[in-house]
Amino acid sequence: MAYQHINIPSDGDKISVADGKLLVPDHPIVGYIEGDGIGPDITRACLQVWNAAVEKAYQGTRQIAWCELYMGEKAAGLYDGNYFPSETLTALKELIVSIKGPLTTPVGGGFRSLNVSIRQELDLYACVRPVRYYNGVPSPLKKPEEVDVVIFRENTEDVYSGIEYEAGTEENAKLAKFLREEMGATFFEGAGIGIKPISAFGTKRLVRKAIQYAIDHNRKSVTLVHKGNIQKFTEGAFMKWGYEVAEEEFPEHTLTEAELWDTHNGEVPEGKIVIKDRIADISFQLLQLRPAEFDVLATSNLNGDYLSDATAAEVGGIGIAPGANIADHVAVFEATHGTAPKYANLDKVNPSSLLFSGVMMLEYMGWTEAAELINNAFERVIADKTVTYDFARLMDGATEISTSEFANCLVEKMG
Ligand code: NAP
């Protein structure tokens, strides 16, 4: 299609999908959205590092043809005040793989968060957050190296569905009356009421993705994290449907924790992934005390929201945690922090969250050699204690450097 402001590069080829698999050409066109606030600083730095890693790994036989897409304040400037132009949405679908910096959510009524819009419009139902330790990164844990998990958070249902009725409104009174009189529910007068829908469809597509990821990446277990002891027909159903997906669709690859002990004496058979479940509150404890017991986690929206930030804080916090929102194939990789407006254009902040989202993206494309180069270079730069301000304030004897200097150091260490 003809775009107004987006220039699809002529020196690249589009990523496509065939037989349910992503086909990535050697010169794939990948979309990027710079983002607001600190977005331009971190995007500039990351593009330099990603390109250097691809060049180093493939010596010119592979190269990304970047295509800038517009969203947020930059889009508003170009598209007459429109923060999320329809052609950006079209391009995100057409290019399949994209990466974005943080976007401002203007405060005030009537403005839907751009991040929520992008997830809803593209039905990006899985929020994927890998959390692992890199040597030398400041951590409050005694053994942070034991943290190596990938959290799959359901992105479309649960209390995020927006079905809420404010106390004192007509709708609230109508629903309260129905619940009390028709359903026999009891609750305090004047309560705000929210609905928590969790479906078999929403749960199964999320858990299916988590199990497939575990198979593709030789992971050992998938833990279904839920609050089913209290919310039996939503959180408990999430657990039940999760086990069903494993049993019905992946019988060759999975066994339950109960089967592991009943029939295998606790020894995991070669090539099998253990499906287990844990109550959400104990999961928070165990992820701090015994993180090695977790590998891939699949969980509902609210649990996943808390759990991914809490786990990320164990190994460096939001300045470094990467993430992606993924549908069946369309994927938008993103920095997990916000726009930190007070640091905008100061060339100061840590670009690592976006950087590692790019590492995830390279892995998603199957370009693991380039991804590995960045992971290794990062540990060497951290070992030198040349870090941005946020790490410098947590590390003894560190030298504070700017965002762009940090990118230069990473490129140097790949050499
Ligand atoms: P924020 O932008 O994430 O910033 C909060 C604090 O986190 C910063 O002041 C800074 O801490 C630290 N921080 C964030 N990014 C960092 C980085 N790259 N390196 C080092 N430190 C970093 O959160 P916010 O101030 O609540 O939100 C600002 C705007 O971002 C809002 O408009 C919000 O809606 C938006 N937002 C967007 C996204 C997204 O696009 N995915 C996500 C969250 C928020 P110190 O002050 O301690 O240095």
Boltz pocket constraint, residues with backbone or C-beta under 6 A from the ligand:
constraints:
  - pocket:
      binder: B
      contacts: [[A, 38], [A, 101], [A, 102], [A, 103], [A, 104], [A, 105], [A, 106], [A, 115], [A, 318], [A, 319], [A, 334], [A, 335], [A, 336], [A, 337], [A, 338], [A, 339], [A, 340], [A, 341], [A, 349], [A, 350], [A, 351], [A, 352], [A, 353], [A, 390]]
      max_distance: 6.0
